[in-house]
Structure formats: structure tokens, C-alpha cells
């Protein structure tokens, strides 16, 4: 594959909103609250830039991750103006994005991603079946394409995310979008996977919990 040093934006919407957690994919390491230690990318250079963004697709929680002991974040593949998911973009290389995708999909062999086809068609399924085998094209920013990864299916049953996973997302929302506790509560309380499994009191307690 050519041009692996070309820059792209990688858009995150779950635990990777928190830069400390995302850097485990780049540099290697074990995120707080997770059970997995990552090898990192071959190129361990930190992101060149990072900005907040909004994704016009619904956030929900599905599957049961052994890494996080519960449901994990996905976005729908259908975009709608009424949906607004808090996201964060990191400016990295195509090669790093491929290495991140390998770690997200537990792929030990080489992985081929056709970025041009993703731009042309709006998406590109690079691994099937896989929880995060679907590369979505979200447009451009400052001359670089924006990509994210999610599931190829929107019909997944929602599942309960763990407290540790939610805490990581909550910290990421504070860091990337400077949200206060009431704003975080209003954002998370309506998401599938949370609304069915957490009471108002439980969710407020998790959000207000101080870091130890």
C-alpha cells in the first residue's frame, strides 16, 4: 500500500475521546479501567493535532467487550441532521490508522484499507465479520479527510456499558468539549444501552464521581 505517510483525521466518539486512552493505540499501553494492553502503532509519533467535532450519527452501546466488561460505543451508519454525537479528531498518518484498525479488530496479520474507495462510497468494510470493520468517511477538515470506524450493522441489540468505560468517556467529554456534569448527563441519558440500564441516580453518581 502506498502513501502510508499521508495525513488523515481519525474521528473518535467513545473512550478515545480521552487522549490518554487514545495514545495507548499509538504508543502502546493499558488504558485505565481496561483489561487489555496494546502494542501501539509501528510509528509511535503522537498526533500532530487534535480538535473537537460533531458527528451527525446516533451513538449507542452494544456487544459485550471483555476488555471493558460491558457494552462499547458505536455510531449508526445512517447520518441524520437530528443526531449530534460528540467526537474528537486526531491528525495522524494512514499507516497509523491502519495499525489502530488492526488493534480495534484484533487483527494479527496485515490489513489492507482502501481509503479512496471509502471516500468515493462513503464507507469501506475492511474486515468481515468484525465489530469495528467498517471505515466511514465523514468529509474533510483543513484539507485532510476524516475517517472513523464502527460496525457494519445498525440493528445491533443495545447492551449496558460498564462504569469504568463510562468514566473514560465522561473524562473524554470534559477534556475534548469542556462539558460540565449536567451537560454530560443530558447527553448520555438518552443513549441506547444507558437509558435501559442506568437509573437517573446511578448515572448522575458516575458522572459526579471524583477521580481517585
Helices and strands as residue ranges (DSSP letters): E 7-12, G 15-17, H 19-27, E 29-30, E 37-38, E 49-55, E 59-65, E 70-75, E 85-93, H 94-104, H 115-121, E 123-125, E 134-141, E 144-150, H 163-177, H 181-188, H 200-208
